[in-house]
Amino acid sequence: MFKLLSSIKKDVRILLRDKVGLLLMFLMPILLAVVITAIQNSTFELVNDNKIPLIVLNRDTGEAGKQFLASINDAGIFKVMQSLEVDKKPDFAAMMKANDALVAILIPEDFTIRIKGKAKVVAAKALKSVGLEGDSLSMEVQVDPLTMMYHPVMQESFRQSVHGALKSAVSLVESKQILNSLYLKLNDEPMPVALENEILHNTTAINQVPVSRDGSRNVPNATQHNIPAWTIFAMFFVVISLGSSVVREKLNGSFLRLKTLPSAYFISLISKQITYLIVTLIQALVIFAIGVWIFPLIHLPALNLPNDLFATFVVLLICGWCAVSFAICIGVFAKTQEQANGIGAVSIVLLAAIGGLLVPSFAMPDSFSYIIRLSPLHWCLEAFYGLFLEGGNLKDIMMNLLPLLAITILFQLITIWGLRKKNLI
């Protein structure tokens, strides 16, 4: 025990001298967690809370154009700005830039006429199909498509959401006209407004409930996603300091001197793992504390810790051990500190990318379904998500921890094999 404690003391002193490594292990993940959470939270607010600026150039003077505008306003996601441009070919680019708008739409002059004509044709066909006499309208009425201009910065998924909202507004206008045409043909009088509203707006509501194992109904936010992800990233970035430390000991002959002492090198190996495992736990503690207490002060959602704190500690312990094992493995096979730093940093970024930290796993192509499982960061993230987002316990995430333990043991075996091959143990 004395030898182990002395070795740990030595590793702590070496760690404290590595100012750059400490900076990378603590400051960088903290900055990433704060900055990326702030950016994603702003994106969520843009989609959920703020309204999308929309310029409408309405050249239709009939009721269909007014109904379309009312439907857009009722959607609740647009900040509608009506333009009074009279030119036949308006400069939408200039209008959108001047009003800082993302979307613009042009309603043609004959919109109401064509919508009503189409409604009469549909109503006549409906009456004829049930054996009732309708107007003999043999000519199909084509409604010219509305023109939607959008800023190129809009992502496709966001643009499709806007397009869907506008299309729903158009469908509502068409449905109103068709219902009114049918009612007028059957009753020789316009449809009452109350009946129209009851038919068109009496839709079944859809409740949105996040899946949770413990029955909680907390809506996940940007903090719940990002704090676990960047905690894992911080843990694995100990490869910069630990990998370099292992390489230094190889180059300055420390391994050979240790072989002459009445102590096994495994004690030094265990010492490094314990020292840096404690470092990874401190990293997690610092980042979690920032999420809980600092984020609300800078107007970001606070981190909600899982109910099962013991399971959280177990996940942190296994993730930290895997990160330390990976770092030592890199250090054993790297020939120089530059190799250890370069290979270590690049490999962590790659493992984070395929593991779902940088790009969500569900957004990756099907060909990546097996490659994802090779990344230890994927299993770390899934275990954390099981606790932070799904409200699970240790039993629920065990199938994520077992592959992570297997990968960790594999790193340990490769490290021992490398040390034996280099005659260092």
C-alpha positions as CSV (number, residue, x, y, z in Angstrom):
1,M,0.0,0.0,0.0
2,F,2.9,2.4,0.8
3,K,4.3,1.8,-2.7
4,L,1.0,2.5,-4.3
5,L,0.4,5.7,-2.3
6,S,4.0,6.9,-3.1
7,S,3.3,6.2,-6.8
8,I,0.0,8.1,-6.7
9,K,1.8,11.0,-5.0
10,K,4.4,11.1,-7.8
11,D,1.7,11.0,-10.5
12,V,-0.2,13.8,-8.8
13,R,2.9,16.0,-8.8
14,I,3.6,15.2,-12.5
15,L,-0.1,16.1,-13.3
16,L,0.1,19.4,-11.5
17,R,3.2,20.4,-13.5
18,D,1.3,19.8,-16.7
19,K,-0.5,23.2,-16.9
20,V,-1.5,22.8,-20.6
21,G,-3.0,19.4,-19.9
22,L,-5.0,20.6,-17.0
23,L,-6.2,23.5,-19.0
24,L,-7.4,21.2,-21.8
25,M,-9.0,18.8,-19.3
26,F,-11.0,21.4,-17.5
27,L,-11.4,24.7,-19.3
28,M,-12.0,23.4,-22.8
29,P,-15.0,21.1,-21.9
30,I,-16.5,23.8,-19.7
31,L,-16.4,26.3,-22.6
32,L,-17.8,23.8,-25.0
33,A,-20.6,22.9,-22.6
34,V,-21.5,26.6,-22.0
35,V,-21.2,27.8,-25.6
36,I,-22.9,24.8,-27.4
37,T,-25.7,24.7,-24.8
38,A,-26.3,28.4,-25.3
39,I,-26.4,28.0,-29.1
40,Q,-28.7,25.0,-29.0
41,N,-31.0,26.7,-26.4
42,S,-31.3,29.7,-28.7
43,T,-32.2,27.4,-31.6
44,F,-34.9,25.7,-29.5
45,E,-36.2,29.1,-28.5
46,L,-36.3,30.2,-32.1
47,V,-38.4,27.2,-33.0
48,N,-40.5,27.0,-29.9
49,D,-40.9,30.5,-28.6
50,N,-40.0,33.1,-31.2
51,K,-42.1,33.7,-34.3
52,I,-40.7,33.3,-37.8
53,P,-40.7,36.6,-39.6
54,L,-42.9,36.2,-42.7
55,I,-43.5,38.8,-45.4
56,V,-46.9,38.5,-47.2
57,L,-47.5,40.2,-50.5
58,N,-51.3,39.9,-50.9
59,R,-52.5,40.9,-54.4
60,D,-55.9,39.2,-53.9
61,T,-58.8,41.4,-52.8
62,G,-61.3,38.5,-52.2
63,E,-62.2,36.6,-49.0
64,A,-59.9,33.6,-49.7
65,G,-56.8,35.9,-49.4
66,K,-58.1,37.2,-46.1
67,Q,-58.9,33.8,-44.8
68,F,-55.4,32.6,-45.8
69,L,-53.8,35.5,-43.9
70,A,-56.1,34.7,-40.9
71,S,-55.0,31.1,-40.9
72,I,-51.3,32.0,-41.0
73,N,-51.8,34.3,-38.0
74,D,-53.8,31.6,-36.2
75,A,-50.9,29.1,-36.7
76,G,-49.0,31.1,-34.0
77,I,-45.5,30.5,-35.5
78,F,-45.3,33.4,-37.8
79,K,-44.7,37.1,-37.3
80,V,-46.7,38.3,-40.4
81,M,-45.6,41.5,-42.1
82,Q,-47.8,42.6,-45.0
83,S,-46.1,44.3,-47.9
84,L,-47.7,47.0,-50.1
85,E,-45.4,46.5,-53.1
86,V,-47.1,47.3,-56.4
87,D,-44.5,46.3,-58.9
88,K,-45.3,43.3,-61.1
89,K,-42.0,41.7,-60.2
90,P,-41.3,42.7,-56.6
91,D,-37.7,42.4,-55.2
92,F,-38.3,39.8,-52.5
93,A,-34.6,39.7,-51.7
94,A,-34.5,43.4,-50.8
95,M,-37.8,43.2,-48.9
96,M,-36.6,40.2,-46.8
97,K,-33.2,41.8,-46.1
98,A,-34.9,45.1,-45.1
99,N,-37.3,43.4,-42.7
100,D,-34.9,40.7,-41.5
101,A,-37.4,38.0,-42.7
102,L,-36.7,34.4,-43.4
103,V,-39.7,33.7,-45.5
104,A,-41.9,35.6,-48.0
105,I,-45.0,34.5,-49.9
106,L,-46.9,36.0,-52.8
107,I,-50.7,35.6,-53.1
108,P,-51.8,36.1,-56.8
109,E,-54.6,38.5,-57.8
110,D,-57.1,35.7,-58.9
111,F,-56.5,33.5,-55.8
112,T,-60.1,33.9,-54.5
113,I,-61.7,33.4,-57.9
114,R,-59.7,30.2,-58.6
115,I,-60.2,28.8,-55.1
116,K,-64.0,29.3,-55.4
117,G,-64.0,27.8,-58.9
118,K,-62.2,24.8,-57.7
119,A,-64.5,24.5,-54.7
120,K,-67.6,24.5,-57.0
121,V,-66.1,21.8,-59.2
122,V,-65.3,19.6,-56.1
123,A,-68.8,20.2,-54.6
124,A,-70.5,19.3,-57.9
125,K,-68.6,16.1,-58.2
126,A,-69.4,15.2,-54.6
127,L,-73.1,15.8,-55.1
128,K,-73.1,13.8,-58.4
129,S,-71.4,10.9,-56.6
130,V,-74.3,10.6,-54.2
131,G,-77.0,10.9,-56.8
132,L,-77.8,14.6,-56.3
133,E,-78.0,17.1,-59.1
134,G,-75.2,19.6,-59.1
135,D,-73.9,22.2,-61.6
136,S,-72.6,20.7,-64.8
137,L,-69.0,22.0,-64.6
138,S,-67.0,20.0,-67.0
139,M,-64.0,22.3,-66.9
140,E,-61.3,21.7,-64.2
141,V,-60.1,24.8,-62.4
142,Q,-56.4,25.0,-61.7
143,V,-55.2,27.1,-58.9
144,D,-51.8,28.7,-59.5
145,P,-49.4,27.7,-56.8
146,L,-48.4,30.3,-54.2
147,T,-44.8,31.4,-54.4
148,M,-42.8,31.0,-51.2
149,M,-39.4,32.6,-51.0
150,Y,-37.0,31.5,-48.3
151,H,-33.6,32.6,-47.0
152,P,-30.9,30.1,-48.1
153,V,-29.7,29.9,-44.4
154,M,-32.8,27.9,-43.5
155,Q,-32.1,24.2,-43.0
156,E,-34.2,21.8,-45.0
157,S,-36.0,20.4,-42.0
158,F,-36.9,23.9,-40.7
159,R,-38.0,24.9,-44.2
160,Q,-40.2,21.9,-44.6
161,S,-41.9,22.8,-41.3
162,V,-42.6,26.3,-42.6
163,H,-43.9,24.8,-45.9
164,G,-46.1,22.4,-44.0
165,A,-47.7,25.2,-41.9
166,L,-48.4,27.3,-45.0
167,K,-49.8,24.3,-46.8
168,S,-52.1,23.6,-43.9
169,A,-53.3,27.2,-44.1
170,V,-54.1,26.8,-47.8
171,S,-55.9,23.5,-47.2
172,L,-58.1,25.2,-44.5
173,V,-59.1,27.9,-47.0
174,E,-59.9,25.3,-49.6
175,S,-61.9,23.2,-47.2
176,K,-63.9,26.3,-46.1
177,Q,-64.9,27.1,-49.7
178,I,-65.8,23.5,-50.5
179,L,-68.0,23.2,-47.4
180,N,-69.7,26.5,-48.2
181,S,-70.3,25.4,-51.8
182,L,-71.9,22.1,-50.7
183,Y,-74.0,23.8,-48.0
184,L,-75.2,26.4,-50.4
185,K,-76.2,23.9,-53.0
186,L,-78.1,21.8,-50.5
187,N,-79.8,24.6,-48.5
188,D,-79.8,27.5,-50.8
189,E,-78.3,29.7,-48.1
190,P,-74.8,30.3,-46.8
191,M,-73.4,28.1,-44.1
192,P,-73.7,29.6,-40.5
193,V,-70.3,30.6,-39.1
194,A,-70.9,28.6,-35.9
195,L,-71.4,25.4,-37.9
196,E,-68.4,26.1,-40.1
197,N,-66.2,26.6,-37.1
198,E,-67.5,23.4,-35.5
199,I,-66.7,21.4,-38.6
200,L,-63.3,22.8,-39.4
201,H,-61.9,23.5,-35.9
202,N,-63.3,20.7,-33.8
203,T,-60.2,18.5,-34.2
204,T,-58.8,15.9,-31.8
205,A,-56.0,17.3,-29.6
206,I,-52.6,15.5,-29.5
207,N,-50.8,15.4,-26.2
208,Q,-47.0,15.4,-26.3
209,V,-45.5,13.3,-23.5
210,P,-41.7,12.4,-23.2
211,V,-41.0,8.7,-22.6
212,S,-39.8,8.1,-19.1
213,R,-39.0,5.0,-17.1
214,D,-39.7,6.5,-13.7
215,G,-43.0,8.1,-14.7
216,S,-41.7,11.7,-14.6
217,R,-42.8,14.2,-17.2
218,N,-39.9,16.6,-17.3
219,V,-39.3,18.0,-20.8
220,P,-35.7,17.5,-21.9
221,N,-33.8,20.7,-22.7
222,A,-30.5,21.7,-24.3
223,T,-28.7,21.3,-20.9
224,Q,-29.9,17.8,-20.3
225,H,-28.4,16.8,-23.7
226,N,-25.2,18.7,-23.6
227,I,-23.8,18.4,-20.1
228,P,-23.6,14.6,-20.2
229,A,-22.1,14.7,-23.7
230,W,-19.4,17.2,-23.0
231,T,-18.6,15.6,-19.6
232,I,-17.8,12.4,-21.5
233,F,-15.7,14.4,-24.0
234,A,-13.8,16.0,-21.1
235,M,-13.1,12.6,-19.5
236,F,-11.6,11.1,-22.7
237,F,-9.5,14.2,-23.2
238,V,-7.2,13.1,-20.3
239,V,-5.4,11.3,-23.2
240,I,-3.5,14.6,-23.8
241,S,-2.0,14.6,-20.3
242,L,-1.9,10.9,-19.4
243,G,-0.7,9.7,-22.9
244,S,2.1,12.3,-22.8
245,S,3.1,11.2,-19.3
246,V,3.4,7.6,-20.3
247,V,5.5,8.5,-23.4
248,R,7.8,10.7,-21.2
249,E,8.4,7.8,-18.9
250,K,9.3,5.6,-21.8
251,L,11.7,8.1,-23.3
252,N,13.5,9.2,-20.1
253,G,14.1,5.6,-19.0
254,S,11.7,5.6,-16.0
255,F,10.3,2.2,-17.1
256,L,13.8,0.7,-17.0
257,R,14.6,2.2,-13.6
258,L,11.3,0.9,-12.3
259,K,12.3,-2.7,-13.4
260,T,15.4,-2.5,-11.1
261,L,13.3,-1.6,-8.0
262,P,11.7,-4.1,-5.7
263,S,8.3,-3.1,-7.1
264,A,6.2,-4.3,-10.0
265,Y,5.4,-1.9,-12.8
266,F,1.7,-2.8,-12.4
267,I,1.7,-0.7,-9.2
268,S,2.7,2.3,-11.3
269,L,0.1,1.4,-13.9
270,I,-2.6,1.1,-11.2
271,S,-1.4,4.4,-9.7
272,K,-1.8,6.3,-13.0
273,Q,-5.3,4.8,-13.4
274,I,-6.4,5.8,-9.9
275,T,-4.9,9.3,-10.2
276,Y,-6.5,10.1,-13.5
277,L,-9.8,8.3,-12.6
278,I,-10.1,10.8,-9.7
279,V,-9.4,13.6,-12.2
280,T,-12.2,12.4,-14.4
281,L,-14.6,12.4,-11.5
282,I,-13.5,15.9,-10.5
283,Q,-14.2,17.0,-14.2
284,A,-17.7,15.6,-14.0
285,L,-18.3,17.2,-10.6
286,V,-17.2,20.6,-11.9
287,I,-19.3,20.4,-15.1
288,F,-22.4,19.1,-13.3
289,A,-22.0,21.9,-10.7
290,I,-21.8,24.5,-13.5
291,G,-25.0,23.0,-15.1
292,V,-26.9,23.1,-11.8
293,W,-25.8,26.5,-10.3
294,I,-24.1,28.6,-13.0
295,F,-26.4,28.0,-16.0
296,P,-29.5,29.6,-14.4
297,L,-27.4,32.7,-13.7
298,I,-26.6,33.1,-17.4
299,H,-30.2,32.4,-18.4
300,L,-29.7,28.8,-19.5
301,P,-31.9,25.9,-18.4
302,A,-30.6,24.3,-15.2
303,L,-29.3,20.7,-15.1
304,N,-31.7,18.3,-13.5
305,L,-29.7,15.5,-11.9
306,P,-31.1,11.9,-12.1
307,N,-33.0,10.5,-9.2
308,D,-30.6,7.5,-9.0
309,L,-27.4,9.2,-7.9
310,F,-25.7,5.9,-7.2
311,A,-26.2,4.8,-10.8
312,T,-24.9,8.1,-12.0
313,F,-21.7,7.6,-9.9
314,V,-21.3,4.1,-11.3
315,V,-21.6,5.4,-14.9
316,L,-19.1,8.1,-14.1
317,L,-16.7,5.5,-12.6
318,I,-16.9,3.2,-15.6
319,C,-16.7,6.0,-18.2
320,G,-13.7,7.4,-16.4
321,W,-11.9,4.1,-16.2
322,C,-12.5,3.5,-19.9
323,A,-11.1,7.0,-20.7
324,V,-8.0,6.3,-18.6
325,S,-7.5,2.9,-20.1
326,F,-7.7,4.4,-23.6
327,A,-5.2,7.1,-22.7
328,I,-2.7,4.7,-21.3
329,C,-3.1,2.5,-24.4
330,I,-2.3,5.5,-26.7
331,G,0.7,6.4,-24.5
332,V,2.1,2.9,-24.7
333,F,2.1,2.7,-28.5
334,A,3.0,6.3,-29.3
335,K,6.7,6.9,-29.8
336,T,6.8,10.6,-29.1
337,Q,4.7,13.1,-27.1
338,E,3.6,14.8,-30.3
339,Q,2.3,11.4,-31.6
340,A,0.4,10.8,-28.3
341,N,-1.2,14.3,-28.4
342,G,-2.0,14.2,-32.1
343,I,-3.3,10.6,-32.3
344,G,-5.1,11.0,-29.0
345,A,-6.9,14.3,-29.8
346,V,-7.9,13.2,-33.4
347,S,-9.1,9.8,-32.2
348,I,-11.3,11.3,-29.5
349,V,-12.9,13.7,-32.0
350,L,-13.6,10.8,-34.4
351,L,-15.0,8.6,-31.6
352,A,-17.1,11.4,-30.5
353,A,-18.4,12.0,-34.0
354,I,-19.4,8.4,-34.7
355,G,-20.5,7.9,-31.1
356,G,-23.3,10.5,-31.3
357,L,-21.7,13.4,-29.4
358,L,-21.3,15.7,-32.4
359,V,-24.1,14.3,-34.6
360,P,-27.1,12.5,-33.2
361,S,-27.0,8.8,-33.8
362,F,-30.5,8.8,-35.4
363,A,-29.3,11.3,-38.0
364,M,-26.5,9.0,-39.2
365,P,-26.9,6.7,-42.3
366,D,-27.8,3.1,-41.9
367,S,-24.3,2.0,-42.9
368,F,-23.0,3.5,-39.6
369,S,-25.3,1.4,-37.4
370,Y,-22.5,-1.0,-36.6
371,I,-19.7,1.5,-36.6
372,I,-21.4,3.5,-33.9
373,R,-21.3,0.5,-31.5
374,L,-17.5,0.4,-31.8
375,S,-17.2,3.8,-30.1
376,P,-16.9,3.7,-26.3
377,L,-18.3,7.2,-26.2
378,H,-21.6,5.9,-27.7
379,W,-22.1,3.6,-24.8
380,C,-21.2,6.3,-22.3
381,L,-23.7,8.7,-23.9
382,E,-26.5,6.1,-24.0
383,A,-25.9,5.3,-20.3
384,F,-26.1,8.9,-19.4
385,Y,-29.2,9.5,-21.5
386,G,-30.9,6.6,-19.8
387,L,-30.4,8.4,-16.5
388,F,-30.8,12.1,-17.5
389,L,-33.4,11.9,-20.2
390,E,-35.4,8.7,-19.5
391,G,-35.3,8.7,-15.7
392,G,-33.9,5.1,-15.6
393,N,-31.9,3.4,-12.9
394,L,-28.8,1.1,-12.8
395,K,-30.8,-1.9,-14.0
396,D,-32.2,0.0,-17.0
397,I,-28.7,1.0,-18.3
398,M,-26.9,-2.2,-17.6
399,M,-27.0,-3.2,-21.3
400,N,-25.1,0.0,-22.1
401,L,-22.5,-0.5,-19.3
402,L,-21.6,-4.1,-20.2
403,P,-20.3,-3.2,-23.7
404,L,-18.4,-0.3,-22.2
405,L,-16.8,-2.6,-19.6
406,A,-15.9,-5.0,-22.4
407,I,-14.2,-2.2,-24.4
408,T,-12.3,-1.1,-21.3
409,I,-11.0,-4.5,-20.5
410,L,-9.9,-4.8,-24.2
411,F,-7.9,-1.5,-23.8
412,Q,-6.3,-3.0,-20.7
413,L,-5.3,-6.2,-22.4
414,I,-3.9,-4.3,-25.5
415,T,-1.9,-2.1,-23.1
416,I,-0.4,-5.1,-21.3
417,W,0.4,-6.8,-24.6
418,G,2.1,-3.6,-25.9
419,L,4.2,-3.3,-22.7
420,R,5.3,-7.0,-23.0
421,K,6.1,-6.6,-26.7
422,K,8.3,-3.6,-25.9
423,N,9.9,-5.5,-23.0
424,L,8.8,-2.8,-20.6
425,I,7.3,-5.3,-18.2
